[in-house]
Amino acid sequence: MKNSLITTSQDTKLALSKVSSIFSLRNKLIHSKYTPPYFELPLITNLTEEHYMAIDSEQVISLFSEEGLNIAIFRHVINCNIGKNSKLVTYSKVLSKYLFELIKQVDFEASKRIYTIKECLLAKNRPFCDNVDEIIIYGAEEITYKELKTFQSFDVNISIIANFNQKVSNYLITKKEIKNLLPNNEEYYSNEIFYNTKEIIDFTKALFPTFKIYTDSERGGRKPLLLIGYNQQQKILEIIENFSSSLSSILILLPFAKDVDDIFNTLKEKVNCSYYYNKLSGDFNISNIHITTFESSKDFLYDYVIIPDFQNFNSNIKCKNNITENDYYLAFRKARTTLFLLSSKKLNIDSETCNIQYF
C-alpha cells in the first residue's frame, strides 16, 4: 500500500524539500543525454511508504529490499545536497564506476564520494571514511561479518541497504549479524518490484518451482521468448539489429568469463559493444550493448536481456559449476521489458509462461 509522501514525514518542510530534490534528481537522470538509458529511477509516487521513510529518515537505517539501489542513490545525493558528508559504498568496482558515471551528471561532488568496500578498508584510505556524517553501504549482503565489524570501528554512522534474495555465498554476513552489529538502526522492509514485468517473475517461478521467490510484480509486459535454433550468434545480431537504438539497451549474459570473451570477439567488429568480468584489469566502459557474466551483472537493468546457450541451464546448475538457480533468477531480473533465451534444442518448459519460436 502506498501512502501520501508528505504524511510519512515528521517534518513537513524537510519532507517537501526532499521530495523536490528527488523529483529534480529523477528528471535530470532521465533527460540527461549522457545518462545510460538502462537505468531509470521509479516515479516518486511509485515508491512504497517503507522506501520513502528510508530516504526521509534522519536516523541511520537498515533497509532490506529488492529495489534498494534507487534508495541508495536518493539518500546519498540528498545527503550531499543538504550539507552532509556522505559516502556511498558498494561491493564491486563495476557498480562503483557505474554509479559514478550516473551521479556525476546530477551532482559531481556526490559522485566523488563513491567507494568500493575494499577501497574503504585500505589503511591509506581510512581518513576518507572517518568522521563523515554517514556511510551508506549498498549491497551489504555481499560483505563479510569481519568487514562490517571493521566499518563499525570507524567514527561514523552506518546505514545498510541489502537484498538477501541476491546473496551468493553462505560465507557472507547474515541479516541477523547485521542486526546484532547495528542494533540502533531503523529497520525497513520491502519486497515490491518496480522494474520487472509480471511475466518475467511468473516465468521464473514456473521454471524453478522449489526456489523461494518472495517478490511479485504488478507491471505487465511481454512473455519471455524462448528461441530455438543452431546459429545463436547470428540470432544475437538479429536481435541487436531489431531492438538496438540510442534510447534502448541490450545486455548479453553468460555464466562464464570465457563465453564473454567469445561473444565479444564475435560482435565487436559488427556492433559497438562493451564487455566486463571480474578478472579483467584496467579501465573499462559500459555501453548500451554490454556483454558480461551473471556474477558481474548484479544491479544492472537493461531493456532487453539475451541469455545464449540456455539449453545448458539445467546442467550448469546440476554440475555445481558455481551456478545456481539464484544466478538464473537474478539474470532474468536484469530485463526491464524483454527476456530472450537462446537454445539449440527444445526444452521442457511450460509454454504458458513463455513464447516459443524456432529459427
Helices and strands as residue ranges (DSSP letters): G 6-8, H 12-31, G 44-46, H 49-56, E 61-65, H 69-81, E 86-90, H 93-103, H 108-111, E 114-116, H 117-121, G 123-125, H 126-129, E 134-138, G 140-142, H 145-152, E 158-162, G 164-166, H 175-181, E 186-190, H 198-207, E 225-228, H 232-243, E 250-254, H 257-267, E 274-276, E 289-293, G 295-297, E 302-307, G 310-312, H 313-318, H 325-332, E 335-343, E 355-358
